[in-house]
């Protein structure tokens, strides 16, 4: 079972790992944001470079946030995210 850190009384998030999850093990890890089964992983530098699992929906949301941060326009973001969703190999 994944260890968790309590952020507030209602929210607990996994502590993450210092090395990447394998393709098989990532599916057993709950999404760090919503708790659904993970599909991808993100390496978060501000949390000691640990890897955190994210589900399909949260992965797309994270990518959208990054594209906004990188100042892509709305039409560009929409086109990029549409292509990203189409190219994902969702089981």
Buried (B, 14 or more C-beta within 10 A) or exposed (E): EBEEEEEEEEEBBBBBBEEEBEEEEBEEBBBBBEBBBBBBBBEBEEBEEBBBBBBBEBBBBBBBEEBEEEEBEEEEBEEBBEEBEEEEEEE
